[in-house]
Each structure stands twice: as structure tokens, then as C-alpha cells.
Amino acid sequence: MIAPTFSLLLTSLFVFKALCATTPCYNEANQPIFCYPEFANIVQNYRSSLFANSTCGSSLKEEKVCPVFFSSTSESNLSESECELCDSRSVVENRQHPIEHITTSTYFGSGQQLCWMSQPGESKPVMVEIDFGKLMDALYLVLRFCNEPATDVTIYKTSDFGSTWLPIHYITDNCLAQKGIDPDADVVDNQPSCGPIQKQKDQFLGLYSAAHNQKNYNDPDIQTRKLATGFRVVFSGYAPPTYQDVAYRFYSLASMEIGGQCQCNGHANLCKNDGTRTRCECLHNTYGFDCESCHPFFQDLPWQPATAEKGFECRKCSCSGHSDECYFDQEVFDRSGGNSGGVCLNCKHNTKARFCHQCAEGFYRTPNTPIDSPDACTPCSCHQAGSLSMDRCDPITGQCMCKPNVQGRNCASCEDGYKISDNNDVPCVRDSYNPNIWNLPPDNSNQKPLDTWKPPPPSKNEGMLADSTVEECMSETNKVLKFDTYCKYDVVVRVQVMHMEENVDNRNLYKVKVKQHLYTTDGKKMKDEIIVAVPYNLAMTCITLEQDNEYYILADHWSKSIQAEATIYTLTAKDTVLKAKDSLERKVTKFRYRQLSFKC
């Protein structure tokens, strides 16, 4: 039953190749659709990254090797005629057997093949490895041997560029007895599969399929199994008896074929090497080696991989023409009902707010000018003596906040019946002004004395913010940090404030660089740069962050956000924010060592 099994595998692979030609990423209506790069033999594209830890003739001397298939040749028929000399220094090509030969061998036997061969008699396992340099959808791997295959072949794969290696397939004659794996069992995710050496015509083959016994390569249960950044094939155990000449005991490959394509998350149909690594030529406003992120200014929707049903193109942020920087905020997205989550950063032309659609403090909307104009906001131009503040005016009308008895949009003239005084604190006085303010004329008894004038009370909204500050401010309580307090928090980081935006949707936003990641419950680290959000009332009363300064942040609710690789992290009154000082740095370092010693 071996041959039919192999034929069925080849048929399914060839059909899959035909279906996996390069596809467009936009339809005829220019709408984004799922797309993917061309299916190919990945080994051909990564010949330079092949590696073997043993090659015959590499020890600066000739070595005799005898490529024989013992299962097809009786011991009495062995002769020196099958043997040859292997020497990596030789100019004769068929005496060299480097690992690169496995990319040039012919598929199904064509007379004399070029092969890779290990040094004969190796006592330790021999390894062949290939590194793709990026994530691939690797669907199958075919090994073709030049001599009797090893008794035990293990195929490992890595999906994280070699940090971890998982056994994904065993090639051995008795899977159940030797590996405890039923070769006919279905496999899911990264479960290892197992199968015997197969013979097709005059070839001995080792086969691995990501689908194994599943119906097809699109089965949801094997999507993780397909992903790989490299493979490692480990050979151990010689088929020839140990008393045979050492020249018969070596490992070899005529070819290795890995069928697959670049993993681009459905957002690219082409891969290119930039000289150092292979990366997808991303479309749909995505970027990254695997098109795994939205472009920096296309953050209005959350990034998603494309599917057969929808292209999930990243959408440009709406910043009214005043910024080319933004970030995605999940909370804003949820509040919008899943319509929009982009928040603009570094608004130019004196604008502010989420869409850079409001004038910054000290400016008002220029009449008859669209909001996307560079001149959309005009300086307040409040009179120095006549206004309560030169930099505050109504953001729509431009009306300045005038002192008593002062009028005009710019607070530049006195009201009727008043004249200019020599006192900037009381710029306008009645014509019958009496320096003794306690002896004002009776008809002015309804006027408050000038020295009792006070600025207007806070607006209704400001009062509400002030009233909401009812929780204990832990940044004040923990000014002197103690070890038991340190242990209560699941995240401790040291950050530097790079940029800040005040009162954006009732929050202050701080772009910070994570300088030191000291302690989390699960050990996972956040990104190097994040956005820290502080509710406006807390920024006014509890948590102080100033640009260019460094702080220690102790948070007890950030772990889930770190696991989700969030961009924005919100502080509450329960968190502790302390300005970084030498004494605090020494204390936190000491606490860190005690925590690592399981003393929390």
C-alpha cells in the first residue's frame, strides 16, 4: 500500500500547486481581496541558508564512501565498484558532496545524481538545517536518499527563527513501537506525525505533509502546523550492520524539496529579498515582513489577516490634514460601535483633539476657512491689559475673556461710561472715578468693588471631573515605596516621557519609551514605545508626568494588555507613579532581586 499512498500525496500536491498561482490583491472593482504569493520549492530560494554539521571529504583528506541500498542489495553482491572517493578539495565535481547539491539533483533518478554525503562512521547524529528568514506556509517536505536511509530520521520545525524547535514528523519503520505514534492517526496543530520510508521506482523517500491524514491543507486544525521559519532534519542509526566497512555507514540526500509559499496574511502576492531577509511586498496598506501590521498612518481600523470573505484593508486616519501620525485605540473603537478607532498625534497648524478638528488653546476657528486648511485656526490676540488671559478665547468666535468694564472681541476698549485708567489690573474706570473705592457714588452700589473681583468659577464639566476624584491616590500613598507594596503590582516598568497631549477626550496622552521592564507575572514584555493614558481628573490631582522626565510605573492591571500586545495603557488611581531618582532606583533594584528569589 506504500506506492498508492505516495501517488495520492503527489496528486494532491500537484493540484494544490495549480490552485496556488499568484493571485491579485484587488478585484475588478478595486476592492481589497485575499491574495497570496506563488507556490514554489522553498529550498531553491534559500540555497545559501542550507547547513550540514557533517560533510564527507571536509577533513582535508580523501574519504571512501560506498552508496548502496542494502534493502535492495544482498551482502554477497557488495563490491568496490560501488565505492568512490570523496574530497572537498577536488576539482572533480563528482568527488565533492556539499549540502548545496540537494538543490540541484534531479527528481526521480536520472543516471548519476549529485548528492550530499556526511562523513562516514559519524558517531553522533547528523543534522541538515535550512533557515527561511521569514514565516512561510510550508505544506510538505520530501527527502530523496542516495544510499540506504538512516534507521531514524526526525524532522523538526521552528516558527520563531530558531528560538524553539519542535519535532513535527518521524520517519521510521515502526512508528507505534519506536515513537508511540499511530501513523494512521489524524494530527492537529503541532502534534508530531510518523511514517515509514517509502519506495517509488528506484528512489527511497522520506515524506512529511502538514496535512498528514487530514482532508486538505486548508483544514482549520492544521493552520498552525503549516507555519515555519525553518526546518531541521536529524539522521541517526545506520542500516548496514556495524561490522561492515565504515565506508558504507554514512547519510546522504539526493534532494530536499519543501513545497510552500511566503506567509503574508493574505495581504501580498509577491515576496522579495532585500539583501538580508525575505519580506512580503505588502498591499492593503499593511507592512512588515509578513504584512502583520497596518502602516503607521492607517490605524483607523484594527489590523486583521485577510480572509476568503473579506480583504480587511487598513484604513487611513482622519486628521483633517493636520497630522500624519496616529494610533489605534481599542476603547475609542468600541465606543464608536466598531466604526473607527484612530486617534491623531502631534496635530499641526495649532489644532488638537482626536481628529485635529479643534483649535488649540490660544486659537479660534478662522471664519470662512475649512478645517483642513493650514490657516484653519487664528491666534486669539487678546489685549494684554484688557483680558484676563492673552492666550484664552472662545474656540469658535474668538471672543476673549474681558476684565470688568472692558468690551470688544479682543478686550481692547472700555464700555460706554468708562475710561482707560493707569492701572492694568483695573484698566477701565468710570469717568467719575474716585481712588477711594469705598466711597463710590450711590448709583453704583450694584457694582462689586474691583479688589473683590475673582475669576469665574470652573465650568460644569470641570466641576464634574473634580468631584469624580474619590479614590485614594496610591501615587501619594506610596511616595515611600515598600517591598510589600512592590509585590502587589504585576507590572513594574521604568519609562521616559517623549511627548504629551493634554485633555484628548478627557484624557492626557503620553508617548513614552520603556527604558526598563522589571517585573510581570508572566514574564512577557511590552513594546519599546507605548501610549500611556491618564484620565484628565487624575492628571490634575494625582498622577504627574512631565515631558523628558523618567518615572517608575507600578500597575496592577496591565498584564492582559501586555499579552494582547496593546499600544495604549491606561493608569488609574490604584496605580503608583514615582519620579525616577537614584535612591528609588537602588531600592527598586533591591526589590527586584528579592522578587527573583521568590520572596514576594
C-alpha positions in Angstrom: 0.0 0.0 0.0 3.0 2.3 0.1 3.1 3.2 -3.6 -0.6 4.2 -3.8 -0.2 6.3 -0.7 2.7 8.2 -2.2 0.8 8.6 -5.6 -2.2 10.1 -3.8 0.1 12.5 -1.9 1.7 13.6 -5.2 -1.6 14.1 -6.9 -3.0 16.3 -4.0 0.2 18.3 -4.0 0.2 19.0 -7.8 -3.5 20.0 -7.6 -2.6 22.4 -4.7 0.2 23.9 -6.7 -2.1 24.6 -9.6 -4.5 26.3 -7.3 -1.7 28.4 -5.7 -0.6 30.5 -8.5 -0.1 34.2 -7.7 -3.4 35.9 -7.2 -4.4 39.6 -7.4 -4.9 41.5 -4.2 -7.7 43.8 -5.6 -10.7 42.7 -7.7 -12.0 44.4 -10.8 -13.9 47.0 -8.7 -10.5 47.8 -7.0 -11.8 46.3 -3.7 -9.3 44.5 -1.5 -9.4 40.7 -1.6 -7.5 37.8 -0.1 -4.3 37.1 -2.1 -1.1 35.0 -1.7 2.3 34.6 -3.4 3.2 31.9 -5.8 3.7 28.3 -4.6 7.3 27.1 -5.0 10.0 24.7 -3.8 11.3 26.9 -1.0 14.7 25.2 -0.8 15.5 26.6 -4.3 15.1 30.1 -3.0 17.2 29.6 0.2 20.1 27.6 -1.0 22.6 29.9 0.7 21.0 29.2 4.1 21.4 25.4 4.0 23.7 24.0 6.6 25.0 20.5 7.5 27.1 19.7 10.5 28.9 16.9 8.7 30.1 16.6 5.0 32.4 13.9 3.6 35.8 15.0 2.5 35.8 18.1 4.6 38.6 16.9 6.9 41.3 17.8 4.3 41.7 14.2 3.2 40.1 11.7 0.9 37.4 9.5 2.3 35.9 6.4 0.8 32.1 6.2 0.6 30.1 3.3 -0.8 26.5 4.4 -1.7 24.5 1.1 -1.6 20.8 0.4 -0.8 21.2 -2.7 1.5 17.5 -3.4 1.4 17.9 -4.0 -2.4 21.4 -5.5 -2.5 22.5 -8.7 -0.8 25.7 -8.6 1.2 27.3 -11.1 -1.1 26.9 -8.7 -4.0 28.7 -5.8 -2.4 31.9 -4.8 -4.3 34.3 -1.9 -4.5 32.7 -0.9 -7.8 30.0 1.0 -5.9 32.6 2.9 -3.9 34.1 6.3 -4.7 36.4 8.8 -3.1 35.1 12.0 -1.5 37.3 15.1 -1.3 36.0 18.7 -0.8 39.3 20.0 -2.3 38.9 18.1 -5.5 38.2 19.9 -8.8 36.3 16.8 -10.0 32.7 17.7 -9.3 31.5 14.1 -8.5 34.1 13.9 -5.7 32.5 16.8 -3.9 29.4 16.3 -2.0 28.4 19.6 -0.3 25.0 20.3 1.1 24.2 22.6 -1.8 23.9 19.5 -4.1 20.5 18.7 -2.7 19.1 21.7 -4.6 20.4 20.6 -8.0 19.6 16.9 -8.0 17.0 15.6 -10.5 13.6 14.5 -9.1 13.2 10.8 -9.9 16.6 9.4 -10.7 18.5 10.4 -13.9 21.6 8.3 -14.1 24.3 9.8 -11.9 22.9 12.3 -9.3 24.9 14.8 -7.3 24.4 14.1 -3.6 25.2 15.5 -0.2 27.0 12.9 1.9 28.1 13.0 5.6 31.4 11.9 6.8 31.4 8.0 7.1 31.2 6.5 10.5 29.9 9.5 12.4 29.1 8.5 16.0 26.8 11.4 16.7 23.5 12.4 14.9 24.0 14.3 11.7 21.9 17.4 11.0 20.8 19.3 7.9 19.1 22.7 8.5 17.5 25.4 6.4 16.5 28.9 7.6 13.9 30.8 5.6 14.5 34.1 7.3 10.7 34.7 7.4 7.5 33.0 8.2 6.3 30.5 5.5 3.4 28.3 4.8 5.3 25.0 4.4 3.0 22.3 3.2 5.2 19.3 2.7 8.8 18.1 2.7 10.3 15.3 0.5 13.7 13.7 1.1 15.3 11.6 -1.6 18.2 9.4 -0.4 21.4 8.4 -2.3 22.1 5.4 -0.1 20.3 3.3 2.5 18.4 5.8 4.7 19.1 6.2 8.4 17.0 3.9 10.6 15.7 7.0 12.4 15.0 10.4 10.8 13.4 13.2 12.7 12.1 16.4 11.1 12.0 19.5 13.4 10.4 22.8 12.5 10.8 26.3 14.1 8.3 29.1 13.8 10.4 31.7 15.8 13.7 31.8 13.8 15.4 29.0 15.8 14.4 30.0 19.4 12.5 26.8 19.8 12.4 23.6 17.7 9.5 21.2 17.7 9.6 17.6 16.3 6.9 17.6 13.7 7.5 14.2 11.9 9.3 11.0 12.5 10.5 8.6 9.6 11.0 5.1 10.9 9.8 1.6 10.1 7.8 1.0 13.3 6.1 4.2 14.5 3.9 2.6 17.1 6.7 0.6 18.8 9.5 3.2 18.5 7.6 6.5 18.8 4.3 5.6 20.3 2.5 7.2 17.3 -0.1 5.7 15.2 0.9 6.5 11.6 -2.8 6.5 10.5 -4.0 8.9 13.2 -5.1 12.4 12.4 -2.9 15.2 13.8 -3.8 18.8 14.7 -1.7 21.9 15.4 1.9 21.0 16.1 1.4 17.4 17.1 4.1 15.2 15.6 3.2 12.6 12.9 5.0 9.5 11.8 5.5 7.3 8.7 7.9 4.8 7.2 10.5 5.2 4.4 8.7 4.8 1.1 10.0 3.4 -2.2 8.9 4.8 -5.5 10.5 3.2 -8.6 14.3 3.2 -7.8 14.0 6.0 -5.2 13.9 5.8 -1.4 11.8 8.7 0.0 11.0 10.3 3.3 7.7 12.2 3.3 6.2 14.8 5.6 2.9 16.5 4.9 1.4 19.2 7.1 -2.0 17.8 6.2 -0.9 14.2 7.1 -4.2 12.4 7.2 -6.4 15.5 7.1 -8.6 16.1 4.1 -6.8 19.2 2.7 -4.2 21.9 3.5 -7.0 24.4 4.3 -8.3 22.4 7.2 -8.5 24.8 10.3 -6.9 22.1 12.5 -3.5 22.3 10.7 -3.1 26.1 10.1 -0.5 26.4 12.9 1.2 23.2 11.7 1.9 24.8 8.3 3.7 27.9 9.7 7.5 27.6 9.8 10.6 29.8 9.6 13.0 26.8 9.1 13.4 23.1 9.2 16.0 20.7 10.7 16.4 17.1 9.6 18.3 14.8 12.1 19.7 11.4 11.0 20.7 8.7 13.4 21.2 5.0 13.1 23.0 3.2 10.2 21.2 0.4 8.3 24.3 -1.5 7.4 25.5 -3.9 10.2 28.1 -2.5 12.4 30.7 -5.0 11.2 30.6 -3.6 7.7 33.3 -1.3 6.3 32.9 2.2 7.7 32.6 3.4 4.1 29.1 2.0 4.0 28.0 3.9 7.1 27.1 7.5 6.2 24.0 9.6 5.5 23.1 11.2 2.2 20.4 13.1 0.3 19.9 13.4 -3.4 17.4 16.2 -2.9 15.2 18.0 -0.4 12.0 19.7 -1.6 9.9 21.9 0.6 6.6 23.0 -1.0 5.1 26.2 0.2 4.8 29.9 -0.1 5.5 33.1 1.8 3.1 33.7 4.7 1.8 37.3 4.1 -1.5 37.1 6.0 -3.5 37.4 2.7 -2.1 41.0 2.1 0.5 40.3 -0.6 1.1 38.3 -3.8 4.8 38.7 -4.0 7.9 38.1 -1.8 11.3 39.7 -2.3 14.7 39.5 -0.6 16.1 42.9 0.4 19.6 41.6 0.7 19.3 40.5 4.3 15.9 38.9 4.7 12.9 38.0 2.6 9.8 40.0 3.1 6.4 40.3 1.6 5.6 43.1 -0.9 2.6 44.2 1.3 -0.6 45.8 -0.1 -3.9 46.7 1.6 -1.9 49.5 3.5 -0.1 46.9 5.6 3.6 46.5 6.3 6.1 44.2 8.0 8.0 41.1 6.9 4.7 39.2 7.0 2.3 42.1 6.4 1.4 41.7 10.1 0.8 45.4 10.9 -1.0 48.4 9.5 1.0 51.4 8.1 1.6 54.0 10.9 -1.0 56.4 9.4 -3.5 53.7 8.6 -4.7 52.9 12.1 -8.4 53.7 12.0 -9.3 50.0 12.0 -7.6 47.1 13.8 -5.2 45.1 11.7 -6.6 41.7 10.7 -5.4 39.0 8.3 -7.4 38.9 5.1 -9.8 36.0 4.6 -11.6 34.5 1.6 -14.7 36.5 2.6 -13.0 39.9 3.2 -9.8 41.7 2.4 -9.6 43.7 5.7 -7.6 46.6 4.2 -6.1 49.0 6.8 -7.9 52.4 6.8 -6.2 55.8 6.8 -6.7 58.0 9.9 -8.8 61.2 9.6 -6.7 64.0 10.9 -8.1 66.9 8.9 -4.8 67.4 7.1 -3.0 68.5 10.2 -1.1 65.3 11.1 0.4 62.2 9.6 0.7 60.3 12.9 -1.9 58.3 14.7 -2.5 55.2 16.7 -5.3 52.7 17.1 -7.3 52.9 20.4 -9.4 49.9 21.2 -11.6 51.8 23.7 -12.4 54.5 21.1 -13.1 51.8 18.5 -15.5 50.0 20.9 -17.3 53.3 21.8 -17.8 54.0 18.1 -19.6 50.8 17.6 -16.7 49.3 15.7 -16.6 52.0 13.1 -13.4 54.0 13.9 -10.5 53.8 16.4 -7.8 56.1 15.0 -6.5 58.9 17.3 -4.3 61.5 15.7 -1.0 62.5 17.3 1.1 65.7 17.1 -1.5 67.9 15.4 0.0 70.8 13.5 -1.3 74.2 12.5 -2.5 75.0 16.1 -5.1 72.2 16.1 -5.9 69.5 18.7 -8.3 66.7 19.6 -8.8 63.2 18.1 -9.2 64.3 14.5 -7.1 67.5 14.8 -10.5 69.1 14.2 -10.5 71.7 17.1 -8.3 74.7 17.6 -5.7 74.5 20.3 -5.8 76.7 23.4 -5.0 80.3 22.4 -6.5 79.9 18.9 -10.0 80.0 17.4 -11.6 78.9 14.1 -10.8 81.3 11.3 -14.1 82.4 9.7 -15.0 81.1 6.3 -12.0 78.7 6.2 -12.3 74.9 6.0 -10.9 72.9 8.9 -8.4 71.1 6.7 -6.7 74.4 5.7 -3.3 75.2 7.3 -4.9 78.6 8.3 -8.0 77.0 10.0 -7.0 78.4 13.4 -6.2 82.1 14.2 -4.4 83.3 17.3 -6.7 84.8 20.0 -4.9 88.2 20.0 -6.3 89.2 23.4 -5.3 92.6 24.7 -2.7 92.3 27.4 -4.3 94.8 29.8 -8.0 94.3 28.9 -8.2 90.5 29.0 -8.0 88.0 31.8 -5.7 85.9 29.7 -3.9 86.7 26.4 -4.0 83.0 25.4 -7.6 82.1 26.1 -10.6 82.9 23.9 -13.8 81.2 22.7 -12.5 78.5 20.2 -15.3 79.3 17.8 -15.9 83.0 17.9 -12.5 84.2 19.2 -14.1 86.2 22.0 -11.5 86.9 24.7 -12.3 86.8 28.4 -12.5 90.6 29.2 -11.8 92.2 32.6 -14.8 94.1 34.2 -16.0 97.1 32.2 -13.9 96.1 29.1 -15.5 95.2 25.8 -14.7 94.0 22.3 -13.7 90.7 20.8 -10.1 91.4 21.7 -11.0 93.2 25.0 -9.3 96.3 23.6 -11.8 99.1 24.6 -13.8 100.3 27.6 -17.5 100.0 27.9 -19.7 103.2 27.5 -19.3 105.4 30.5 -15.8 104.1 31.3 -12.4 105.4 30.5 -8.9 104.0 30.5 -7.0 104.1 33.8 -3.3 103.9 34.5 -3.8 100.6 36.4 -3.6 97.5 34.2 -5.3 95.5 37.0 -8.3 97.8 36.6 -8.0 99.0 33.1 -11.4 100.7 32.7 -12.9 103.1 35.4 -15.9 105.4 35.4 -15.3 108.9 34.3 -16.2 110.0 37.9 -13.5 107.6 39.3 -12.7 108.1 42.9 -9.5 106.4 44.1 -11.2 105.7 47.4 -13.1 102.6 46.2 -15.1 102.6 49.4 -16.8 106.0 48.6 -18.3 105.0 45.2 -21.4 107.1 44.1 -24.7 105.6 45.4 -26.0 104.8 41.8 -23.0 102.4 41.5 -23.9 100.4 44.6 -24.7 97.4 42.4 -21.1 97.2 41.2 -18.7 95.0 43.2 -15.6 96.6 44.4 -12.7 96.0 42.0 -10.5 94.4 44.6 -13.1 91.7 45.3 -13.3 90.6 41.7 -12.5 86.9 41.2 -12.2 84.8 38.1 -15.3 82.9 37.1 -15.9 79.5 38.8 -15.0 76.3 37.0 -17.3 75.2 34.2 -19.8 72.5 34.8 -17.7 69.8 33.2 -14.6 70.8 35.2 -16.6 70.6 38.4 -17.8 67.1 37.5 -14.2 66.0 36.9 -13.1 67.4 40.2 -16.0 65.7 42.0 -15.1 62.3 40.5 -11.8 62.1 42.3 -12.9 59.9 45.2 -10.5 57.0 45.1 -7.3 57.1 47.2 -4.4 58.3 45.1 -1.8 55.5 45.5 0.9 57.6 43.9 0.7 59.9 47.0 0.2 57.0 49.5 3.3 55.1 48.2 5.7 58.0 47.9 7.9 56.0 50.2 7.9 52.7 48.3 7.9 49.5 50.4 8.6 45.9 49.4 5.2 44.5 50.2 3.6 47.3 48.1 6.0 46.5 45.2 5.0 42.8 45.3 1.3 43.7 45.0 1.8 45.0 41.4 2.0 42.7 38.5 3.9 45.1 36.2 6.8 47.4 37.1 8.5 49.5 34.3 10.7 52.5 34.0 9.7 54.9 31.3 10.8 58.2 29.8 8.1 60.7 28.6 8.8 61.6 25.0 5.7 63.6 24.1 2.4 64.6 25.7 -1.1 65.7 24.5 -3.4 67.3 27.1 -7.1 66.7 27.5 -7.8 64.5 24.5 -11.3 63.0 25.1 -10.9 63.8 28.8 -7.5 62.1 29.0 -3.9 63.2 28.9 -1.9 61.1 26.5 1.8 60.4 26.9 4.1 58.8 24.4 6.8 57.0 26.5 9.8 54.9 25.8 10.1 51.8 28.0 13.6 52.0 29.4 13.5 49.0 31.8 11.0 46.2 32.2 11.4 44.9 35.7 8.6 42.5 36.7 5.5 40.9 35.4 3.6 37.9 36.5 4.1 36.1 33.2 7.5 37.4 32.0 6.2 38.8 28.7 7.4 42.3 27.8 5.6 45.2 26.2 6.7 47.2 23.2 9.6 49.6 23.3 7.3 52.6 22.8 3.7 52.8 24.2 1.0 55.4 24.8 0.1 55.9 28.5 -3.4 57.4 29.1 -4.2 59.2 32.3 -7.8 60.4 33.0 -7.8 64.2 33.0 -9.1 64.4 36.6 -6.2 62.2 37.8 -3.7 64.2 35.8 -4.9 67.3 37.6 -5.0 65.8 41.1 -3.0 62.6 41.4 -0.7 61.4 38.6 2.0 63.8 37.3 4.0 63.0 34.2 6.3 65.7 32.7 8.0 65.6 29.3 11.6 64.3 29.1 11.5 63.0 32.7 11.7 59.4 33.8 9.3 57.6 36.1 8.7 54.2 37.6 5.2 52.9 36.9 3.7 50.1 39.1 0.5 48.9 37.6 -1.8 46.1 38.7 -4.0 45.6 35.6 -1.6 45.8 32.6 -0.8 42.0 32.2 -3.8 41.4 29.9 -2.9 44.4 27.8 0.7 43.2 27.5 -0.5 39.7 26.5 -2.6 41.4 23.8 0.4 43.5 22.7 -1.6 46.6 23.2 -0.4 50.1 22.2 -2.2 52.2 24.8 -2.2 51.5 28.6 -4.5 53.4 31.0 -3.5 54.4 34.5 -5.9 54.5 37.5 -5.7 55.9 41.0 -4.8 52.4 42.2 -1.5 52.5 40.2 1.7 54.1 41.5 3.7 56.6 39.5 7.0 57.8 41.1 9.6 60.1 39.6 12.9 58.2 39.0 15.7 59.1 41.4 19.0 57.5 42.3 17.7 56.4 45.7 14.5 55.0 44.2 16.5 53.2 41.5 18.6 51.4 44.2 15.5 50.5 46.1 13.7 49.1 43.1 16.8 47.1 42.0 17.0 45.6 45.5 13.3 44.7 45.4 13.8 43.1 42.0 16.5 40.8 43.4 14.3 39.8 46.3 11.4 39.1 44.0 13.5 36.9 41.8 14.4 35.0 45.0 10.7 34.2 45.4 10.4 36.4 48.5 7.2 38.2 47.3 
